Structure formats: C-alpha cells, structure tokens
C-alpha cells in the first residue's frame, strides 16, 4: 500500500503540473490564434489523438497488468515489452496508411498542419507509459513528460503571436510529445537491458490479449476526443473553438483523478488474486471518495468557472463560458464511470463486458450529440455526452453488482 500512496503522490503532483500547463496553453493559443485558427488546431490535435488510441490499443491496461504480476521475471519483461512495441509499430502502419489516403482525397487542412498532426499522433501512440505504470515506478517518466510539455509551453508563449502561426503552434506541441516518447522508450530499454524474444507471433498474442481492453479504453476516449472531431464535422471548426476551451477545463479537473487510477489499478489487480475481500473494500471507498470529490469540483466550477474562463480567453468567447455551466456535470458522472472501471471491472477481469457497455454508450452519446449539435451547436454535443455517461453508469453499476453483493454478505 505504501507503493500505491507513493505512486499516487508522484503522479498527482505531475498530473497537476501537466494540467496547469494544459490550461495555460488555452489563453496563449486562443488569444493569439483567434477562434477559427484555434478551432482548426484543436480539430487536427483531436484527430491525431483519436488515431493514437488505435496504436495504444489498450496496452496501458493489458500490458501494465501483466507487468505488475510478473515484474520480477526479467526475461518475461523483455519479451513482453519487445512484443508490445512491435505490435504498436504494426498498428502505426495500419492506421497511417488510410489517414494518408483520406488526406490526399479530402485535404481538410494544410500540409504543414497535417505533418505536425502526424508527429503528434506518433508521439502519443508509441508512448511506453504502460511499462512504468506496471512497474509502479512512474516518477521519472512523468518528470520527462512534464519537462517536455513545459518547454513546449514556453515556446508557444515566445513564438506564437498571430493566426498565421497555427502550424508553428501545433509543430511545437508535437515536438514535445515525440521528444518525451523517445526519451522514455530509451529509459525502458536501458532498464530491461534490451528487448529479447520479440516475434510476430508474440506481437499478435499481445494484440489478442489487449483487444477487450482496447474496446473499453478507446470507447471511453471516444466520448471526449471524438466529440471534438464530430462537432467540427457537423457544425464547423468555429464551434470547436467554443467547445474546446470549456472541454479543456473540465478534462483538466477530471484528469486530476487519473494518477489515483493509475496507482491503484496494478495494486487492485494483484489483490483480486491475493485478497479479494480487501480488494472489494478498497475499491468501494475509492468509488465513494472520487465521486464525492467530483460533485464538489463540479459545484465549485459552476460557481467560479465562467469568470475564470472569461479571464483566460478574453473577448469573443462568451459562448464558451455559458457552455461550461452545462459541461461541469460531466465531472462527477465521468469520474464515477472511470472509478467503476479501474477499481472494479478491469481488476476483476470483466474487461470484455465493460468494453461492450462502453462502446454502446459511447456510440449513443456521439450519435445523439451529433444530432443535437446540428440544431443546438456545441451545447447539443454536451447534452449527448451527458446522456451517454448516465447510460454508462447504469450499465457499469449492473456489471459491478457482484462487488456490492459481496459487501453485504461479508462478515
């Protein structure tokens, strides 16, 4: 438990700094680029993140769980990490090819923006964070991430001044992402002493083991990342310029809980085998604590958020402040969903059922959000997301009923 507390403290500090950086990017970019150019940048960025979800393929959950359970077997670690990286390279090629074809056919943005978006995609898709998470030694990797993002933020402040700098802005952000990935991959390789036993068969096995996790994780990210892309396609990129600032604030608050999930997940995965009763107790109180914190944060942001957002963005973004009043209620809903997943369903090896529930509810939220956005703009998309999250809570509570029954019968 000491390892969990230490990991949580390190990750919370790093995550807090990371989201301070993320929030600091908003006024720098929004003021310098204006709503239209900023909307285009966010749209390309969101599309790159959406593509990187396929390359990540749930390894943050499947590979980290395997590593947590076999961290003392170095040959297993070398083989697993090598196979995961090989699988990621295969997925990278499979995703990049149709993206290139689609760009050549439709050309939705300039070649410079597309190139920067591709680098951003590679940086996020190839990250080896799953290794450090499974080892429960995430301090150095998150320190590298924080440093590269901070340097990128300074560069944005110094060099991005006008809407014509949108390509430069995305290039700077992409450079920070790829630099972080290169450094952390080298760290992983040095710690293990190389990757041995890597094979196509092993990579395919990793893909099969990660498929259920991919469905679960990518479906969850679909609710947020894809919402920006879909909104831009349905309503136009200026609507994204209104939607994105409010979304970034809400995501920043939700993201503060991510270190807790990342620290507890490998711990609870071990307890599921070693001490199921203790695992249920800790999972229950984690759900209560995180969800209660989410409601408190939502109320606070409802009161103070519009003022903060107006100060950050300056004139021309009044709709974003109004949108935030509706979007804040995503915070407790999404935190409850994430805690049920990370604390109950995934450690209990219910990833297939959880992934299917997540996929159905995510699809529902995007389809409904797109339909409502056509008539109500960005607020329609938020309404669709809220309905999707409520449906997901009902589904995951049903799938988690074994935990609540066990608590009632426990001595």
Secondary structure, DSSP 8 states (H G I E B T S, - for coil): -HHHHHHHHHHHHHHHHHHHHHHHHHHHHHHHHHHHHHHHHHHHHHHHHHHHHHHHTTHHHHHHHHHHHSTT-HHHHHHHHHHHHHHHHHHHHHHHHHHHHHHHHH--S-HHHHHHHHHHHHHHHT--HHHHHHHT--HHHHHHHHHHHHHHHHHHHHH--SGGGHHHHHHHHHHHHHHHHHHHHHHHHHHHTS--S--HHHHHHHHHHHHHHHHHHHHHHHTTHHHHHHHHHHT-HHHHHHHHHHHHHHHHHHHTTHHHHHHHHHHHHHHHHH-HHHHHHHHHHHHHHHHHHHHHHHHHHHHHHHHHHHHHH-TT-HHHHHHHHHHTTHHHHHHHHHHHIIIIITTTT-HHHHHHHHHHHHHHHHHHHHHHHHHHTHHHHHHHHHHHHHHHHHHHHHHTHHHHHHHHH--
